[in-house]
Amino acid sequence: MEQSASYRYYISADNEELFRPVEIYIYFYNYKRFQKRLSHLAPTEYRCQMAA
C-alpha cells in the first residue's frame, strides 16, 4: 500500500518539481563533468581547446 501512496504523490506533483533536478543533472553530465576520454577536461573546455 505504501508504494501506491508514493506513486500518487509523484503523479500529483508539479512537472517542474519532477523534471528540474533531472535536467540539472543531464546538463552537468553533458557539459560540466570531467571526462577521462577527453584528457580529464569538461566537454566545453575540450571543445574550446580543439577550436583554438
PyMOL commands that set and color helices and strands:
alter all, ss='L'
color gray80, all
select helices_A, chain A and resi 2-12+15-32+36-38+43-51
alter helices_A, ss='H'
color red, helices_A
deselect
rebuild
show_as cartoon
